[in-house]
Amino acid sequence: MKAQILIKGQIGGNFRILSKLSNYESKKDTMFNSFTLIYDSVSLAKKDLRKAIKSLKSDDINPTWRDGINKDATHLSYDASEAILYKMYKNEL
């Protein structure tokens, strides 16, 4: 099952999150410097989000309490931005 990650929020945070995600199949720029990334599978998308938050936290000198990822790796928060994972069903392709 394909997946998509929607990155939205503050411009700086959006670009920082985007720079840490790499295993996506395609990228669409949306309004207000937001992005939609398409992945071949949900597991690849989750793995990429986990890797991204580790990298973001290691780069940041003072990560805030808000910076993190939820337990099932479907929602990443960083600065004033967020990346949300959605499953794509056949009728959405």
N, C-alpha and C positions, 0 to 999 in steps of 0.2 A: 504494500500500500504506500503510495506516495505521501509526502508530507510537505507542508509549507511553514516557514517561520516568518512572522510579521515583526519587523523592528520598527518601533515608533517611540516618540517622545522628543527629548531635547536633541538638537542637531549634533552637538559634540558627542554625546553618548551614543547616538545612533551610529555615527561613523566609527567610533571605537569598537562597538559590538560587531559591526560589519567587518572590520579589519581582522577580527579574531575568528570569524567563521570562514571555512574554506572548502568544505566537501559538498557544496551545493551544485545542483545541475544547471540552474539558471537563476538570474536575478532580474527583478522588475523594480524600477524606481517608481515610487508612488508620491502622492502629495505631501508637502511639508517635510521633505527630506526623510521620508520613511522608505522602507524597503520590504519587498517580499522575496524570499528565497525559496526555491523549489528543490526538494531532495528526493532521491530515488526511493528511500524507505524511512519509516519513522525511527528505526534504530540508528540510522546514520545521522539523522537530525539531532536526536538526543545525545549521541556521542559528541557531536560537534558543539552543542550547547555546554556540555560538561567541560570540554576542553577549553572553550572560550572563557568561562567564568574563572577557571583556574589561572589562565593567562592574564585576564584582566586584574584579578586580585594580586598576582605576583608583580605586575607592572606598577600598581598603585601603591604609593607610600602609606597613605591613610585611607584604606577602604572604609566605607560607611557601613552602618548596621543594615542598611537597605540592600547593599550589593550582595547578590546571592542567587541561588537557583532552588526551585522547590524540589521536593523529594522524588517525584517521578520525571523530573527534567523536562517539563513542558512550559515553564515560565522562568525566564531569567530577568533579573532586575539589576541595572547598573546605572549609577548616577541618577539622572532624571529620565532614563530611557528603559524600555523593556523589550524583550524578544519573546514572542508567544508562539508555541508550536500548535499547529492544527493538522489533523489528518485530512487527506484529500480522498474523496470517494470518486468512483468512476464517472459519475455525472458532472463532477467539477473539473475534469481534465480538459 
